[in-house]
């Protein structure tokens, strides 16, 4: 990080946790370093709102953004925390709404919905995160029983609801189709790239080969998931992987 | 996203496997693109009597591989060679546009197996 700062740097923005592989970044440490140089620091906490503590002083951030749909609030509304003293150029020019930062009539229902959802998410956060983390660890442990399987991202510093693995010798879409046929909703990368044929840019940036990155699977857990769901997934996936490997020219079983 | 026919071939692919004493073997595609197809053919009296495939790839890649084995079996080498990717896509009642280019490789894989067969017969003749 230190090496990336240049004399003209005015802003650093780092995601609190990665949406694909779930790795939690050391935001507090980065914030201390960046702000000591007089540079403003923003974090995208969309993945972590509802899962981690978002104390803006402990995190050492000047700006922090969240999105309601990630904590069961309405879609299409988000919030930006702005530390006192940080001056922002308006995002949309015109009227004086939202402290002159975003012109246009406020989406009152969305704003209230976000606030209420966030309040509820905070009440449940610790208990729910602990519950999801247990399910997550069981899922990861179970999936790693399948040979030639690797976990993507950190095992220790990881979102409580994120499972990301790669199964070698198979391709993600054919895995997803098979899961979908059994009623299991999953993704092979991030939802943003589901229309793309390329493997995850995140996994490629982490140094995985195209071949292995194509075999990625992301499962995310939420409040509706139970132990029984984990059992079902762990019962179905090994057979699917085995069947796809049996028809893969890359696999020398 | 896929037609029923594609899903049917994807869930029950025909002729998966290898032919140990194949007369021709072809492999096309690459991992970068996400699709690799390998095809084995057995030829007797100029007729394709057996064909098997192995495919690393998406649903479309698996379904097109399976479909071309059905289209090619029992045909003469010349007839089989004329099967195009479009024929395969049509037999599957269409493919999503995004899949037409990258995953519709089955005719190339069969073509490569036939080319290998020709090379082998030419060198033994």
Interface residues (C-beta under 8 A of the other chain):
Chain A: X169 X170 X171 X172 X173 X174 X177 X181 X195 X197 X198 X199 X209 X210 X211 X214 X246 X247 X248 X249 X250
Chain B: X2 X7 X10 X11 X13 X16 X27 X31 X32 X33 X34 X35 X36 X37 X38 X53 X54 X55 X56 X57 X58 X59 X61 X62 X98 X102
